[in-house]
Amino acid sequence: MGKDAQISQEKRVKIGSTVSVSFDTGAVLTVTIKTPREVDPKSGVVSYASPIGNALLEKSSGDRFRYAVGNREFSGTVTKVNE
């Protein structure tokens, strides 16, 4: 299988995906990306329009991400994407 075919078969984060990430601080988090009406932070459901949701869209396992909330910056690596 060629490299282009492998890339196209990688799972990418989209609305409805459950994503595990590892922050550079060592913290780990699993979130599900949903619409703004479906947000439930206590259950790990975040909006695609939120800083973290937006930063994760279209990422694949192994991709780096970065986002800011106010004056704080967060960065890490996507470790797993489930559809």
Backbone as numpy.savetxt, mean C-alpha at the origin, in Angstrom:
# Nx Ny Nz CAx CAy CAz Cx Cy Cz
9.69 -17.32 -19.35 8.84 -16.14 -19.35 9.74 -14.91 -19.35
9.46 -13.95 -20.22 10.26 -12.74 -20.32 10.00 -11.79 -19.17
10.91 -10.86 -18.99 10.79 -9.89 -17.89 9.50 -9.08 -17.98
9.11 -8.67 -19.20 7.88 -7.89 -19.37 6.66 -8.70 -18.93
6.63 -9.99 -19.23 5.51 -10.83 -18.83 5.47 -10.99 -17.31
6.65 -11.10 -16.67 6.70 -11.20 -15.22 6.17 -9.94 -14.56
6.56 -8.79 -15.07 6.12 -7.52 -14.51 4.60 -7.39 -14.62
4.04 -7.77 -15.75 2.60 -7.61 -15.94 1.80 -8.55 -15.04
2.41 -9.64 -14.54 1.70 -10.58 -13.69 1.83 -10.25 -12.21
2.67 -9.28 -11.84 2.81 -8.91 -10.44 1.50 -8.29 -9.95
1.15 -8.60 -8.72 -0.03 -7.99 -8.13 0.29 -6.55 -7.78
-0.54 -5.65 -8.24 -0.38 -4.23 -7.95 -1.52 -3.79 -7.03
-1.22 -2.84 -6.16 -2.21 -2.33 -5.23 -3.28 -1.55 -5.99
-4.52 -1.88 -5.71 -5.67 -1.18 -6.28 -6.75 -1.11 -5.21
-7.83 -0.42 -5.50 -8.94 -0.36 -4.55 -9.44 -1.79 -4.31
-9.52 -2.16 -3.05 -9.92 -3.51 -2.68 -8.76 -4.39 -2.26
-7.52 -3.96 -2.55 -6.35 -4.75 -2.18 -6.07 -4.67 -0.68
-5.55 -5.76 -0.14 -5.01 -5.77 1.22 -3.49 -5.78 1.07
-2.85 -4.84 1.76 -1.42 -4.59 1.56 -0.69 -4.67 2.89
0.40 -5.41 2.92 1.28 -5.43 4.09 2.51 -4.61 3.77
2.92 -3.79 4.74 4.07 -2.92 4.55 4.99 -3.01 5.76
6.25 -2.72 5.52 7.25 -2.61 6.57 7.83 -1.21 6.49
7.62 -0.44 7.55 8.15 0.92 7.60 9.64 0.89 7.91
10.33 1.94 7.53 11.76 2.04 7.79 12.07 2.03 9.29
11.08 2.36 10.11 11.25 2.35 11.57 11.23 0.93 12.14
10.82 -0.04 11.31 10.69 -1.42 11.77 9.25 -1.83 12.03
8.35 -0.85 12.09 6.93 -1.15 12.29 6.36 -1.84 11.07
5.40 -2.72 11.29 4.71 -3.39 10.19 3.22 -3.07 10.29
2.55 -3.06 9.15 1.15 -2.69 9.09 0.50 -3.40 7.91
-0.74 -3.83 8.10 -1.53 -4.37 7.01 -2.80 -3.54 6.91
-3.08 -3.03 5.71 -4.27 -2.21 5.48 -4.99 -2.71 4.24
-6.28 -2.41 4.19 -7.07 -2.67 3.00 -7.46 -1.32 2.41
-7.25 -1.16 1.11 -7.52 0.10 0.42 -8.97 0.08 -0.07
-9.76 1.06 0.37 -11.17 1.14 -0.02 -11.52 2.58 -0.41
-12.79 2.83 -0.66 -13.26 4.17 -0.99 -13.41 4.98 0.30
-13.47 6.31 0.20 -13.62 7.13 1.40 -14.85 6.76 2.26
-15.92 6.30 1.65 -17.13 5.94 2.41 -16.96 4.66 3.21
-15.95 3.85 2.87 -15.77 2.55 3.52 -14.68 2.56 4.59
-14.10 3.70 4.87 -12.98 3.80 5.81 -13.38 3.32 7.21
-12.51 2.50 7.79 -12.67 2.02 9.17 -11.28 1.79 9.75
-10.63 2.84 10.26 -9.24 2.73 10.73 -9.03 1.63 11.77
-10.00 1.40 12.64 -9.85 0.37 13.66 -9.73 -1.02 13.05
-10.31 -1.19 11.87 -10.25 -2.48 11.16 -9.15 -2.50 10.10
-8.36 -1.43 10.01 -7.29 -1.40 9.03 -7.74 -1.04 7.62
-8.92 -0.42 7.51 -9.44 -0.03 6.20 -9.17 1.46 6.00
-8.37 1.77 4.96 -8.02 3.16 4.66 -8.51 3.53 3.27
-8.67 4.82 3.05 -9.12 5.32 1.77 -7.97 5.41 0.77
-8.29 5.20 -0.50 -7.30 5.42 -1.55 -6.89 6.89 -1.60
-7.72 7.78 -1.06 -7.43 9.21 -1.08 -6.61 9.66 0.13
-6.39 8.77 1.10 -5.58 9.11 2.27 -4.10 9.14 1.87
-3.27 9.77 2.67 -1.84 9.81 2.32 -1.23 8.42 2.11
-1.50 7.48 3.02 -0.91 6.14 2.86 -1.57 5.40 1.70
-2.89 5.52 1.58 -3.58 4.85 0.48 -3.09 5.31 -0.88
-2.96 6.60 -1.03 -2.48 7.18 -2.28 -1.04 6.75 -2.57
-0.21 6.69 -1.53 1.19 6.31 -1.70 1.33 4.85 -2.13
0.37 4.01 -1.74 0.47 2.58 -2.04 -0.15 2.18 -3.36
-1.06 2.99 -3.91 -1.71 2.63 -5.17 -0.69 2.34 -6.26
-0.91 1.26 -6.98 -0.10 0.81 -8.11 1.26 0.24 -7.71
1.54 0.12 -6.41 2.80 -0.48 -5.96 2.67 -2.00 -5.99
3.82 -2.67 -6.05 3.89 -4.13 -6.00 4.79 -4.52 -4.83
4.77 -5.79 -4.48 5.63 -6.29 -3.43 7.09 -5.96 -3.76
7.79 -5.40 -2.78 9.18 -5.00 -2.97 9.35 -3.53 -3.31
8.27 -2.86 -3.73 8.34 -1.44 -4.07 8.46 -0.58 -2.81
9.17 0.51 -2.93 9.28 1.49 -1.85 8.13 2.49 -1.95
7.74 3.06 -0.81 6.72 4.10 -0.79 7.14 5.19 0.19
6.53 6.36 0.03 6.80 7.50 0.92 5.57 8.39 0.92
5.24 8.93 2.09 4.14 9.88 2.19 4.36 10.75 3.42
3.62 11.85 3.48 3.73 12.76 4.61 2.35 13.03 5.19
2.33 13.23 6.51 1.14 13.67 7.23 1.59 14.85 8.08
1.13 16.03 7.70 1.62 17.23 8.38 3.12 17.36 8.14
3.87 17.52 9.21 5.34 17.64 9.10 6.06 16.32 9.21
5.33 15.22 9.37 5.96 13.91 9.54 6.00 13.16 8.22
7.15 12.58 7.92 7.30 11.76 6.72 7.43 10.30 7.11
6.83 9.45 6.30 6.85 8.02 6.51 7.34 7.34 5.24
8.13 6.30 5.38 8.59 5.56 4.20 8.80 4.10 4.58
8.77 3.26 3.58 8.96 1.84 3.82 8.88 1.05 2.53
8.60 -0.24 2.69 8.57 -1.17 1.58 7.28 -1.99 1.63
6.68 -2.19 0.48 5.51 -3.07 0.38 6.03 -4.50 0.47
5.46 -5.29 1.38 5.93 -6.66 1.56 4.99 -7.71 0.95
3.70 -7.34 0.81 2.74 -8.31 0.26 1.52 -7.57 -0.27
0.98 -8.03 -1.39 -0.24 -7.48 -1.97 -1.21 -8.63 -2.24
-2.39 -8.54 -1.64 -3.47 -9.51 -1.90 -4.62 -8.79 -2.55
-5.21 -9.40 -3.54 -6.36 -8.77 -4.21 -7.64 -9.11 -3.50
